[in-house]
Structure formats: structure tokens, C-alpha cells
Amino acid sequence: MFARAYYPGRSGQIALVPKEGEFITRRGTEFMHGSPWDYDVRIPFLLWGPGRVRKGVRRASGAAGPRPDAGPHARRRAAGRHRPALDEALVPGTRPPRAMLLLVLDGMRADYLDRFTAELPTLTRLRREGAAFDHARVTHAPSITSAGHATIATGTDPRLHGIVTNTIFDRTSGKDADIFPALSPRNLMSLALADVWNLRRTARR
């Protein structure tokens, strides 16, 4: 898992792994996620699209998420081995949708979808009507926000898209820096799903 998230020049040379059930946080931080343990890396994944997505719970494990089919890493997608499970959830021969919405619930416990069905009626309905990958996992470590979101958005591992943490050490200033400074994607080394979408729409014009 750490090898999948190693990016030269950005990753540290020493990886700290907390014992299961324990956390490593900064002073003053009350909570954290980012371990390789099940409670941090089990990330249920849901596809919904009337007429385009087959209903049912998929038992496939491993990473699941949007997979761009273009760009420099298309032939060596880190999560490509899970593509058949995603393809099986799609109705063959349907036209691509005109728009797509990707929603990520950061830090939400996986069991909330089962424990709070009444409090989450819309998610419960989408899960019932769509394809639910209840056993999907994050396959890299640490399983933190920026690395996970970039992995979902690009369909590649951090070792390819380059987002390995929330903050990196800026060798120029000697200080910590946000990996997405002012929300800029300039540190992202792979095309995201939205980039591929825009390129294909532009090519059709």
C-alpha cells in the first residue's frame, strides 16, 4: 500500500504506521484518518444512473471508482484490474450521459449507510436503485483526503498522480505547503476524469 503511494521527491523515506485502533495526529488535532487498517480503507462505492446502471450489490473488493480511459497513464492504470467489475455494473449499449456528478463523503464511516438509512433517505434510495460496491477498499497508504480524492478523480494510484499527502514540505521556503495551493491542480500529475471529459467533448466539435 505504501509502495502504491510513493512518489519521488514528495514522499518521505520513512513511513509511520499506527497500531490498529491508534492514531498519529498533530498537536491540537482531535481526530485523524489515514491508516492502512479496515476502518480507514473500507470505502463503499456507488454508481447510479437510470437505464445506464444495473441494480444490485457487487461483492468485488479492491479499489473502485471512475476510470478515465485517456491520458498518459491509460495503459498502466493502477486500478485497471478492477475495471471488469465496474463494466458489469453498466448497461451495455447505452449512450453516455450528458453530465456526471461525482460526490465524495470525506471521513464518513462506511457503516453509516446501514446504520442510518432513515436519516439518509436519498443515499439509501440511490444505493437501492444503483450498483453498490460495499466492499471497495483504498489500496494505497496513507488513506488520507487529498491522496484519496485524487485517486478517485484520476483512476490511478498516488505513485502516478503524485498527490501523496495533504501537505508537503516546500524545500524552497522550508515550510509545509498545501498540496493543492489555493485549490490549484498544478501538482496533479495525471489527467482527471473531468479533463478527459472536456478533451473528448472538444474533439467532437
N, C-alpha and C positions, 0 to 999 in steps of 0.2 A: 504493500500500500504506500509506503514511503517512497519506493523507487518510482512509482507512477506519478509522484508529485515532486520529483527532483528536477529543478530547472537550474542549470549552471549560472552562477552569478547572482541568483536570487534566493536559492535555498541554503540553509545552514549546513554545516558539516556534521553537526551533532543533532540527533532527533531525540526529544524527551517524550517518553510515553508514560502517562499516568497509570497507576494501578487501576484496575477495573473498579468503578464506583468512586474514584477520587478525581479531582480536577486541579489543573495548574492555572492560576489566574494572576493578573496583575494586582498590585496593591490597590485596594479600594473597589475592586470588581467583585460583585457578589455571585455572579454565575458565569459559566463559560461552556461552550461545546467545541468539540474538535478532536475527540479521541478516536481510536480505531475500534472501540467497543460497540456492541449491538445497539445500545440505547442512543448512540450518536449517529450511527451509519445506516440504520434501517430507515429508508425514506420512501414511503408509499408513493406511487406514480399513477396518475390518472389521465386517460385520454377520453375526450367526449366530443362527439360530432354526429348529430342525427343523420342517418343514412350513409355515413362515412366510417363509423367506428362500430365494431361488433361488441355487443354487450357481453359481460362476463368477467370473472376474476381470473387473472393469469397467474400461474404459480411460478413463472420464471423468476429466478433470482439474478443478482448482479445488477450492474448499472442499467438504468432505463431512462430515456429522455429523448428530446428532439435530436435528430442526427442529420446535420447538413450534408448534402451529397456533392458539394463542390468545394473547391479550395485546395490549397497545397497539401493538406493532410487527409484528403478524401480516401486515398488508397491505404492509409495506415491509421484509420480511426482506432483509437484505443478501445472504444467500447463497441466496435463493429461486430464482435462476436454475439452481441445481444440483439442485433438488428432483426433476425428472423422472428423473435418473439413480438417485436413491435409490428412487423409486417403482418403477422397473423391477426392482429387486432384491427387491421384496416380492411374495409370492404373493397375488394379489387374492382378496378374499372371505373371508380367514381372520379369525378372531376375535383381537382384541388380546390379548397375553399378560397374565397376572395380575401379573407383576412383570418389571422390566427391570434389567439390570446394565450400567452404563457404566464401562469400565476405560480409564484413560489411562496410558501408559507414558512418563513425563516424561523427556526427554533421551535416549531410546533411538534409536540410529541406524536409519534406515529399512532399510539393507541387512542388518541383523541377522536379519531374517525369512528371508532367503535364505541367509545365511552360516552360521547356527546352527540349522538345522532339527532336528538331532538333540538339541541342548541345550534346545530349546524345543518339546517334543513336543505340548503342549496347544495352544499358539498355532498350530503347524503344522497340527494337525488341524482346529481351528476355521477356519483360513484355507482349508483344502482343502474343508471341508463347507459353508462360508458364501459370502457375497458379498464379494470383496476389491476395494477401490478402491486399487490400488497407486500411482496417480499423483495422488492427492489432495494439495492444497497448502494451506498457510496463506496467506490472501490479504491479511493486514494486516502492518504492521511497526511496532514491533519484534515479532518472533515469540517472545515470552517467556512464561514459565509462566502467570502469572495471567491475562494477556490471552487466551492460547490456551485455557485451561481454561474461562474464562467464555464464550468464543465457542462452544465445543463444547456447553456446558451450555444456552445460550440460543438458539443458531441465528442470532445477529445479530453484526454487527461491533462492535468496541470503540467506534466512534463512536456507537453506540446503547446498548450495555450499560454503558459508562462505565469499564470496567476496562482501563486503557491501559498499566499497568506493574505491577511487583511492589511498589514503594514510591512514595509520593507526598510532596510537600513540604507539610507542615502549616503553613499561614500563621499559625495561632494560636500554636503552640508554637515555630515557627521551626526545626523539626527534620523529618527524614524520618519517615514513618509507614507502617506496613504497610497495603496496600490492603484486606486482609481482617483488620482488627484483632481479635485473639482469635478468629479464624475467623468473625467476624460477616459476613453478606452485605449489611450496610446500604448499602455503596457500589455494589451491583449495581443498575443502573437498568432492567433488563428481567426479565421472568419467565423462570425456568429451566424445563427440561423437568420436573423434579420438582414445581415449583409448578403447572404446567398439569395434570400427572397428578393431584395432590391436589385441585385445583379441580373437575376432571371427575368424580372419584370421589365427591366431596362432593355435586355436583349430582345425581348418580344416586340418592342415598339418599333 
